[in-house]
Amino acid sequence: MCGEERELNALAAYADPAGLPATATHRFARLLNLDESEDLDEIAFAHRVSDGLPVSSVTALGELVGRARIEGRVASEATLHRCRKSGRALSRSHSERVYGVARVLDAVGTAFHGDVQRIRDFLLRPHPLLGGESPLDLALASAPGADAVLNLVWRAEAGVAV
């Protein structure tokens, strides 16, 4: 599946909640281009992240929000190249960063009902309630950064002025 087609399938799918996997774990797996036939419950997914996600998960996120915005930020280009060449998984810390971005994409996809342009605009535009940083930059910086973005999205969904 080409990048543009995957982008439309993965993000636009949020326009039809009935077509999405029922659990957050399975939605994350879809965003990260993991094998959906795997029986991933929350515990199995937690182990999958701690054992290391495949480099293809970084590629999948890059297809959704732009390769240059993800690759080199989650892990250095050299690290990604070595992992691809050797078939090794990402380290735990890199995998947790990828997971944090997937959580943010899932929440934003839900909040913006799969509107790809609005999702991208929100992710890339600096936000005053995030210290002037863009949600994507903050989510890529650290787990607490991803949490701050998630809290902003959840407050907006709850009707709090953001």
Z-matrix of the N, CA and C atoms (Angstrom, degrees):
N
C 1 1.443
C 2 1.523 1 107.89
N 3 1.331 2 118.02 1 129.59
C 4 1.453 3 120.86 2 -178.69
C 5 1.528 4 109.79 3 -71.67
N 6 1.341 5 115.86 4 162.13
C 7 1.454 6 120.67 5 -175.99
C 8 1.511 7 113.83 6 -58.78
N 9 1.341 8 116.51 7 -44.61
C 10 1.466 9 119.14 8 -178.68
C 11 1.521 10 111.25 9 -64.76
N 12 1.330 11 117.09 10 -40.23
C 13 1.468 12 120.77 11 178.94
C 14 1.523 13 110.35 12 -64.86
N 15 1.350 14 117.31 13 -42.59
C 16 1.459 15 120.76 14 178.83
C 17 1.523 16 110.30 15 -64.04
N 18 1.339 17 115.83 16 -41.05
C 19 1.462 18 120.20 17 178.97
C 20 1.524 19 110.06 18 -57.17
N 21 1.313 20 115.97 19 -48.16
C 22 1.459 21 119.42 20 -179.01
C 23 1.515 22 111.10 21 -63.85
N 24 1.312 23 117.40 22 -38.98
C 25 1.460 24 120.40 23 179.86
C 26 1.521 25 111.57 24 -69.86
N 27 1.324 26 117.40 25 -45.76
C 28 1.462 27 120.84 26 -172.88
C 29 1.526 28 113.23 27 -73.74
N 30 1.313 29 118.54 28 -42.97
C 31 1.465 30 120.23 29 -178.72
C 32 1.523 31 112.53 30 -89.43
N 33 1.318 32 117.01 31 -42.32
C 34 1.462 33 119.89 32 -179.04
C 35 1.526 34 111.29 33 -66.76
N 36 1.322 35 117.50 34 -20.76
C 37 1.469 36 120.85 35 178.52
C 38 1.524 37 111.31 36 -59.21
N 39 1.326 38 117.18 37 -23.62
C 40 1.465 39 120.53 38 179.84
C 41 1.531 40 111.94 39 -69.98
N 42 1.327 41 117.42 40 -12.54
C 43 1.468 42 120.65 41 176.30
C 44 1.519 43 111.14 42 -68.99
N 45 1.325 44 116.33 43 -24.63
C 46 1.469 45 121.55 44 -179.64
C 47 1.523 46 108.51 45 -122.28
N 48 1.330 47 117.78 46 86.23
C 49 1.463 48 120.66 47 -176.92
C 50 1.525 49 113.66 48 -54.64
N 51 1.321 50 117.70 49 -28.35
C 52 1.465 51 120.19 50 179.96
C 53 1.527 52 111.29 51 -65.96
N 54 1.331 53 117.17 52 -24.17
C 55 1.459 54 120.84 53 -179.88
C 56 1.518 55 113.98 54 -89.27
N 57 1.321 56 116.81 55 -4.63
C 58 1.467 57 120.70 56 -179.94
C 59 1.521 58 110.59 57 -85.49
N 60 1.333 59 116.41 58 153.06
C 61 1.462 60 117.94 59 171.32
C 62 1.529 61 109.70 60 -58.42
N 63 1.308 62 116.07 61 146.65
C 64 1.464 63 121.34 62 -174.53
C 65 1.525 64 113.23 63 -70.06
N 66 1.319 65 117.81 64 -30.93
C 67 1.460 66 119.74 65 -175.94
C 68 1.522 67 111.37 66 -103.85
N 69 1.321 68 115.48 67 150.46
C 70 1.463 69 120.45 68 176.94
C 71 1.521 70 110.43 69 -59.22
N 72 1.319 71 117.06 70 -40.12
C 73 1.461 72 121.06 71 -179.67
C 74 1.524 73 110.98 72 -56.54
N 75 1.315 74 116.99 73 -44.82
C 76 1.462 75 120.16 74 -179.33
C 77 1.532 76 111.91 75 -72.60
N 78 1.335 77 117.55 76 -30.89
C 79 1.469 78 119.61 77 174.75
C 80 1.524 79 110.05 78 -67.83
N 81 1.342 80 116.93 79 -41.46
C 82 1.467 81 120.29 80 176.80
C 83 1.523 82 109.95 81 -61.26
N 84 1.326 83 116.39 82 -44.10
C 85 1.470 84 120.77 83 -179.87
C 86 1.524 85 110.19 84 -58.82
N 87 1.327 86 116.89 85 -39.81
C 88 1.471 87 120.00 86 179.09
C 89 1.527 88 110.27 87 -66.33
N 90 1.327 89 117.67 88 -45.17
C 91 1.466 90 120.51 89 179.33
C 92 1.521 91 111.65 90 -61.39
N 93 1.330 92 116.24 91 -33.88
C 94 1.463 93 121.50 92 -177.71
C 95 1.521 94 112.48 93 -90.75
N 96 1.323 95 115.97 94 6.63
C 97 1.458 96 122.49 95 177.28
C 98 1.530 97 112.27 96 57.13
N 99 1.334 98 115.38 97 37.85
C 100 1.460 99 120.27 98 175.81
C 101 1.520 100 108.76 99 -84.78
N 102 1.294 101 116.64 100 160.23
C 103 1.464 102 122.15 101 -179.61
C 104 1.523 103 108.82 102 -63.19
N 105 1.329 104 115.81 103 112.03
C 106 1.466 105 120.01 104 -177.18
C 107 1.521 106 112.48 105 -73.20
N 108 1.322 107 116.91 106 -10.75
C 109 1.465 108 118.46 107 178.81
C 110 1.528 109 111.04 108 -80.16
N 111 1.350 110 116.10 109 -15.31
C 112 1.463 111 119.37 110 176.63
C 113 1.521 112 109.35 111 -64.17
N 114 1.309 113 116.00 112 143.49
C 115 1.461 114 120.23 113 177.23
C 116 1.526 115 107.87 114 -87.65
N 117 1.328 116 116.26 115 84.77
C 118 1.458 117 121.41 116 -176.11
C 119 1.520 118 110.79 117 -98.92
N 120 1.321 119 116.19 118 101.76
C 121 1.453 120 118.68 119 168.84
C 122 1.531 121 106.58 120 -88.64
N 123 1.315 122 117.44 121 -178.81
C 124 1.463 123 120.25 122 -176.86
C 125 1.521 124 112.50 123 -59.17
N 126 1.319 125 117.00 124 -39.61
C 127 1.468 126 120.54 125 -178.08
C 128 1.521 127 110.62 126 -69.57
N 129 1.324 128 117.07 127 -45.74
C 130 1.468 129 120.76 128 179.12
C 131 1.529 130 110.44 129 -62.27
N 132 1.331 131 116.30 130 -38.89
C 133 1.461 132 119.66 131 179.02
C 134 1.529 133 110.29 132 -67.30
N 135 1.321 134 117.46 133 -40.75
C 136 1.467 135 120.82 134 177.42
C 137 1.526 136 110.48 135 -59.08
N 138 1.321 137 116.41 136 -42.45
C 139 1.470 138 120.11 137 177.55
C 140 1.526 139 110.79 138 -66.82
N 141 1.317 140 116.70 139 -37.34
C 142 1.465 141 120.89 140 179.41
C 143 1.526 142 109.71 141 -61.13
N 144 1.329 143 116.60 142 -43.41
C 145 1.462 144 120.36 143 179.04
C 146 1.530 145 110.23 144 -67.45
N 147 1.321 146 118.04 145 -45.86
C 148 1.468 147 119.71 146 -177.68
C 149 1.529 148 112.28 147 -68.52
N 150 1.335 149 116.93 148 -28.26
C 151 1.471 150 120.26 149 176.93
C 152 1.525 151 111.81 150 -79.51
N 153 1.317 152 116.82 151 -17.64
C 154 1.460 153 121.67 152 178.67
C 155 1.513 154 112.40 153 113.09
N 156 1.316 155 115.44 154 123.06
C 157 1.463 156 121.18 155 176.49
C 158 1.525 157 109.45 156 -79.76
N 159 1.318 158 117.19 157 156.06
C 160 1.467 159 119.21 158 177.24
C 161 1.530 160 110.61 159 -71.29
N 162 1.313 161 116.38 160 154.33
C 163 1.464 162 121.06 161 177.84
C 164 1.526 163 110.37 162 -60.35
N 165 1.314 164 117.11 163 -26.30
C 166 1.469 165 120.45 164 178.73
C 167 1.531 166 111.54 165 -60.63
N 168 1.321 167 118.08 166 -22.06
C 169 1.470 168 120.49 167 176.21
C 170 1.525 169 111.05 168 -69.05
N 171 1.328 170 116.69 169 -35.91
C 172 1.467 171 120.62 170 175.98
C 173 1.528 172 109.08 171 -66.60
N 174 1.325 173 115.61 172 -43.38
C 175 1.466 174 120.63 173 177.96
C 176 1.523 175 110.39 174 -59.62
N 177 1.334 176 116.61 175 -42.18
C 178 1.469 177 121.24 176 -179.75
C 179 1.524 178 110.86 177 -61.45
N 180 1.332 179 117.36 178 -44.31
C 181 1.467 180 119.85 179 177.75
C 182 1.524 181 110.65 180 -64.56
N 183 1.332 182 116.23 181 -38.84
C 184 1.461 183 120.71 182 177.59
C 185 1.514 184 112.23 183 -60.59
N 186 1.324 185 116.69 184 -36.38
C 187 1.464 186 120.58 185 177.48
C 188 1.526 187 111.07 186 -67.67
N 189 1.305 188 117.01 187 -27.10
C 190 1.465 189 120.87 188 -177.51
C 191 1.524 190 113.05 189 -83.22
N 192 1.316 191 117.51 190 -39.58
C 193 1.471 192 119.45 191 -174.79
C 194 1.522 193 113.53 192 -123.46
N 195 1.310 194 117.68 193 2.69
C 196 1.459 195 121.29 194 179.84
C 197 1.514 196 110.86 195 109.80
N 198 1.305 197 114.77 196 121.76
C 199 1.467 198 121.08 197 -175.20
C 200 1.531 199 112.20 198 -55.33
N 201 1.330 200 116.19 199 -45.72
C 202 1.466 201 119.85 200 -176.99
C 203 1.524 202 112.31 201 -64.87
N 204 1.326 203 116.84 202 -23.69
C 205 1.465 204 119.91 203 179.89
C 206 1.521 205 112.08 204 -79.97
N 207 1.338 206 117.25 205 -17.27
C 208 1.460 207 121.23 206 -176.07
C 209 1.526 208 111.38 207 -111.33
N 210 1.338 209 115.61 208 -58.91
C 211 1.463 210 119.25 209 -176.73
C 212 1.521 211 108.98 210 -65.80
N 213 1.308 212 116.17 211 136.07
C 214 1.451 213 121.21 212 -175.61
C 215 1.521 214 112.23 213 90.36
N 216 1.324 215 116.93 214 -18.26
C 217 1.459 216 121.01 215 177.57
C 218 1.520 217 110.63 216 -101.91
N 219 1.327 218 116.16 217 -36.42
C 220 1.467 219 120.75 218 176.77
C 221 1.521 220 108.45 219 -75.08
N 222 1.309 221 115.23 220 -42.55
C 223 1.467 222 123.11 221 177.51
C 224 1.523 223 106.27 222 -153.65
N 225 1.314 224 116.35 223 157.77
C 226 1.463 225 119.06 224 -179.47
C 227 1.525 226 110.07 225 -63.50
N 228 1.325 227 115.18 226 155.60
C 229 1.470 228 120.57 227 177.57
C 230 1.528 229 110.00 228 -56.92
N 231 1.332 230 116.74 229 -40.06
C 232 1.467 231 120.35 230 -179.07
C 233 1.528 232 110.98 231 -63.84
N 234 1.322 233 116.90 232 -42.08
C 235 1.468 234 120.69 233 178.61
C 236 1.518 235 110.47 234 -63.11
N 237 1.316 236 116.76 235 -45.81
C 238 1.462 237 120.16 236 179.33
C 239 1.524 238 110.69 237 -61.95
N 240 1.330 239 116.39 238 -41.34
C 241 1.468 240 120.27 239 178.87
C 242 1.529 241 110.99 240 -62.60
N 243 1.337 242 116.55 241 -45.35
C 244 1.475 243 119.82 242 179.34
C 245 1.526 244 111.25 243 -61.90
N 246 1.317 245 116.65 244 -42.64
C 247 1.470 246 119.82 245 179.42
C 248 1.524 247 111.00 246 -64.50
N 249 1.328 248 116.70 247 -41.99
C 250 1.473 249 119.75 248 178.50
C 251 1.525 250 110.36 249 -62.26
N 252 1.328 251 115.22 250 -46.10
C 253 1.470 252 120.49 251 -175.94
C 254 1.523 253 111.56 252 -65.53
N 255 1.320 254 117.18 253 -40.03
C 256 1.467 255 121.00 254 -176.20
C 257 1.528 256 112.98 255 -89.96
N 258 1.332 257 116.45 256 -12.64
C 259 1.464 258 119.34 257 -177.19
C 260 1.523 259 113.11 258 78.20
N 261 1.331 260 116.34 259 11.09
C 262 1.471 261 121.06 260 179.11
C 263 1.518 262 110.95 261 -76.76
N 264 1.311 263 114.38 262 154.23
C 265 1.464 264 120.80 263 174.79
C 266 1.526 265 109.28 264 -80.47
N 267 1.306 266 115.49 265 165.87
C 268 1.459 267 121.41 266 174.06
C 269 1.522 268 109.76 267 -67.61
N 270 1.316 269 116.18 268 158.83
C 271 1.461 270 119.93 269 174.81
C 272 1.526 271 109.14 270 -68.22
N 273 1.304 272 114.58 271 166.93
C 274 1.467 273 119.75 272 178.60
C 275 1.531 274 111.20 273 -59.52
N 276 1.329 275 117.11 274 -45.35
C 277 1.470 276 119.45 275 -177.67
C 278 1.525 277 111.31 276 -65.48
N 279 1.321 278 117.76 277 -40.22
C 280 1.466 279 119.99 278 176.95
C 281 1.524 280 110.40 279 -66.19
N 282 1.322 281 116.69 280 -40.13
C 283 1.469 282 120.97 281 179.83
C 284 1.523 283 111.06 282 -64.51
N 285 1.324 284 116.98 283 -38.67
C 286 1.463 285 119.83 284 178.65
C 287 1.529 286 111.14 285 -66.52
N 288 1.319 287 116.84 286 -34.76
C 289 1.465 288 120.09 287 176.92
C 290 1.534 289 109.94 288 -66.74
N 291 1.329 290 116.87 289 -42.44
C 292 1.469 291 121.77 290 177.24
C 293 1.528 292 109.67 291 -61.35
N 294 1.320 293 116.47 292 -43.88
C 295 1.465 294 121.42 293 178.62
C 296 1.532 295 110.83 294 -60.53
N 297 1.328 296 117.29 295 -42.38
C 298 1.464 297 120.77 296 179.07
C 299 1.519 298 111.99 297 -60.08
N 300 1.320 299 116.82 298 -41.12
C 301 1.465 300 120.42 299 178.26
C 302 1.527 301 110.04 300 -67.18
N 303 1.327 302 117.60 301 -38.75
C 304 1.472 303 120.64 302 177.78
C 305 1.529 304 110.43 303 -62.48
N 306 1.328 305 117.26 304 -40.10
C 307 1.472 306 120.42 305 177.46
C 308 1.525 307 110.66 306 -60.38
N 309 1.330 308 115.95 307 -43.97
C 310 1.460 309 120.64 308 179.59
C 311 1.529 310 110.28 309 -64.85
N 312 1.330 311 117.45 310 -45.51
C 313 1.468 312 120.12 311 179.20
C 314 1.522 313 111.29 312 -60.04
N 315 1.319 314 116.86 313 -40.02
C 316 1.464 315 120.68 314 178.96
C 317 1.532 316 110.36 315 -62.48
N 318 1.318 317 117.01 316 -46.90
C 319 1.470 318 120.71 317 -178.89
C 320 1.527 319 111.44 318 -65.57
N 321 1.323 320 116.72 319 -42.62
C 322 1.461 321 120.59 320 -179.05
C 323 1.530 322 110.21 321 -70.58
N 324 1.325 323 116.98 322 -38.43
C 325 1.465 324 120.23 323 176.02
C 326 1.513 325 111.64 324 -59.23
N 327 1.325 326 115.85 325 -40.89
C 328 1.463 327 120.93 326 177.65
C 329 1.530 328 110.75 327 -67.72
N 330 1.322 329 117.00 328 -46.83
C 331 1.465 330 121.39 329 -177.01
C 332 1.528 331 112.41 330 -62.64
N 333 1.330 332 116.37 331 -36.94
C 334 1.462 333 120.55 332 -177.76
C 335 1.526 334 112.57 333 -101.21
N 336 1.311 335 116.42 334 14.40
C 337 1.469 336 123.06 335 172.99
C 338 1.526 337 113.32 336 50.13
N 339 1.328 338 116.46 337 40.49
C 340 1.457 339 120.22 338 175.22
C 341 1.514 340 115.67 339 76.06
N 342 1.319 341 118.35 340 9.65
C 343 1.466 342 121.18 341 178.21
C 344 1.533 343 107.76 342 -76.61
N 345 1.329 344 115.73 343 99.36
C 346 1.463 345 122.00 344 -171.63
C 347 1.526 346 111.51 345 -56.77
N 348 1.320 347 118.10 346 -42.84
C 349 1.462 348 120.23 347 -178.37
C 350 1.530 349 111.39 348 -65.77
N 351 1.318 350 117.59 349 -43.81
C 352 1.469 351 120.47 350 178.75
C 353 1.528 352 110.89 351 -65.74
N 354 1.335 353 117.02 352 -37.23
C 355 1.468 354 120.83 353 177.24
C 356 1.522 355 109.43 354 -60.73
N 357 1.327 356 116.61 355 -50.22
C 358 1.466 357 120.51 356 -179.76
C 359 1.522 358 111.52 357 -62.60
N 360 1.331 359 116.56 358 -43.93
C 361 1.468 360 119.49 359 179.48
C 362 1.524 361 110.76 360 -58.07
N 363 1.322 362 116.94 361 -46.01
C 364 1.460 363 120.33 362 179.82
C 365 1.526 364 110.77 363 -62.60
N 366 1.319 365 117.17 364 -46.51
C 367 1.462 366 120.92 365 -175.79
C 368 1.524 367 112.87 366 -64.96
N 369 1.317 368 117.55 367 -32.48
C 370 1.463 369 120.64 368 -170.77
C 371 1.523 370 114.29 369 -100.32
N 372 1.314 371 117.49 370 -14.04
C 373 1.465 372 120.82 371 -177.05
C 374 1.528 373 110.14 372 -89.64
N 375 1.342 374 117.54 373 130.59
C 376 1.466 375 119.39 374 175.51
C 377 1.533 376 110.26 375 -56.24
N 378 1.326 377 115.61 376 141.06
C 379 1.466 378 120.21 377 -177.08
C 380 1.529 379 109.15 378 -121.03
N 381 1.340 380 117.63 379 130.71
C 382 1.465 381 119.97 380 -177.74
C 383 1.528 382 113.85 381 -61.35
N 384 1.328 383 118.22 382 -31.13
C 385 1.467 384 119.86 383 -179.90
C 386 1.526 385 112.62 384 -81.40
N 387 1.327 386 115.64 385 0.02
C 388 1.468 387 120.58 386 174.99
C 389 1.530 388 109.60 387 -115.88
N 390 1.312 389 115.17 388 31.20
C 391 1.462 390 120.17 389 178.38
C 392 1.515 391 113.14 390 67.03
N 393 1.332 392 116.81 391 24.54
C 394 1.456 393 120.51 392 -179.89
C 395 1.516 394 114.17 393 81.59
N 396 1.326 395 117.04 394 3.17
C 397 1.471 396 120.37 395 177.63
C 398 1.519 397 109.83 396 -89.33
N 399 1.327 398 115.05 397 156.68
C 400 1.462 399 117.92 398 174.82
C 401 1.527 400 108.11 399 -78.25
N 402 1.330 401 117.04 400 148.50
C 403 1.464 402 119.71 401 178.65
C 404 1.532 403 112.94 402 -55.64
N 405 1.335 404 117.45 403 -39.47
C 406 1.464 405 119.21 404 -179.70
C 407 1.520 406 111.06 405 -65.61
N 408 1.337 407 117.20 406 -44.31
C 409 1.467 408 119.94 407 178.85
C 410 1.521 409 111.28 408 -60.26
N 411 1.317 410 117.01 409 -43.23
C 412 1.457 411 120.58 410 -178.98
C 413 1.526 412 110.88 411 -67.10
N 414 1.332 413 116.36 412 -40.73
C 415 1.469 414 120.11 413 178.92
C 416 1.524 415 111.28 414 -64.92
N 417 1.321 416 117.20 415 -34.97
C 418 1.464 417 120.89 416 179.19
C 419 1.527 418 112.34 417 -74.78
N 420 1.323 419 117.11 418 -23.82
C 421 1.460 420 121.01 419 -174.78
C 422 1.522 421 112.87 420 -69.79
N 423 1.342 422 116.85 421 -41.63
C 424 1.464 423 119.47 422 -175.44
C 425 1.520 424 110.42 423 -170.11
N 426 1.327 425 115.48 424 166.99
C 427 1.470 426 120.56 425 176.02
C 428 1.532 427 111.17 426 -62.16
N 429 1.343 428 119.50 427 -43.58
C 430 1.465 429 118.40 428 176.14
C 431 1.531 430 112.28 429 -62.84
N 432 1.330 431 117.23 430 -30.89
C 433 1.463 432 120.22 431 175.64
C 434 1.519 433 110.99 432 -64.30
N 435 1.328 434 116.29 433 -45.31
C 436 1.471 435 120.27 434 176.87
C 437 1.524 436 109.92 435 -61.39
N 438 1.330 437 116.90 436 -40.19
C 439 1.471 438 120.50 437 178.24
C 440 1.529 439 111.34 438 -62.08
N 441 1.331 440 117.44 439 -39.52
C 442 1.467 441 120.81 440 179.04
C 443 1.528 442 110.54 441 -62.74
N 444 1.330 443 116.47 442 -40.91
C 445 1.468 444 120.22 443 178.15
C 446 1.525 445 109.78 444 -65.52
N 447 1.324 446 116.42 445 -44.82
C 448 1.468 447 120.02 446 179.19
C 449 1.524 448 111.09 447 -60.14
N 450 1.322 449 117.32 448 -42.66
C 451 1.469 450 120.56 449 178.66
C 452 1.524 451 111.36 450 -62.20
N 453 1.326 452 117.13 451 -39.35
C 454 1.463 453 120.86 452 177.42
C 455 1.532 454 110.37 453 -62.51
N 456 1.322 455 116.92 454 -46.18
C 457 1.472 456 121.12 455 179.99
C 458 1.522 457 110.13 456 -62.76
N 459 1.321 458 117.12 457 -45.08
C 460 1.465 459 120.61 458 -178.49
C 461 1.528 460 111.29 459 -65.12
N 462 1.343 461 117.08 460 -38.18
C 463 1.468 462 119.61 461 176.89
C 464 1.525 463 110.25 462 -63.48
N 465 1.327 464 116.43 463 -41.87
C 466 1.472 465 120.10 464 178.65
C 467 1.525 466 110.60 465 -62.74
N 468 1.321 467 117.20 466 -41.97
C 469 1.466 468 120.34 467 179.06
C 470 1.528 469 111.55 468 -65.64
N 471 1.333 470 116.64 469 -29.09
C 472 1.465 471 121.26 470 179.95
C 473 1.530 472 111.98 471 -82.31
N 474 1.330 473 116.35 472 -4.42
C 475 1.454 474 119.61 473 176.99
C 476 1.512 475 114.79 474 95.28
N 477 1.322 476 117.38 475 6.43
C 478 1.459 477 120.85 476 177.39
C 479 1.527 478 107.78 477 -77.80
N 480 1.309 479 117.80 478 135.38
C 481 1.467 480 121.10 479 -179.87
C 482 1.515 481 110.02 480 -62.97
N 483 1.316 482 115.71 481 125.04
C 484 1.459 483 121.26 482 176.67
C 485 1.505 484 107.28 483 -128.24
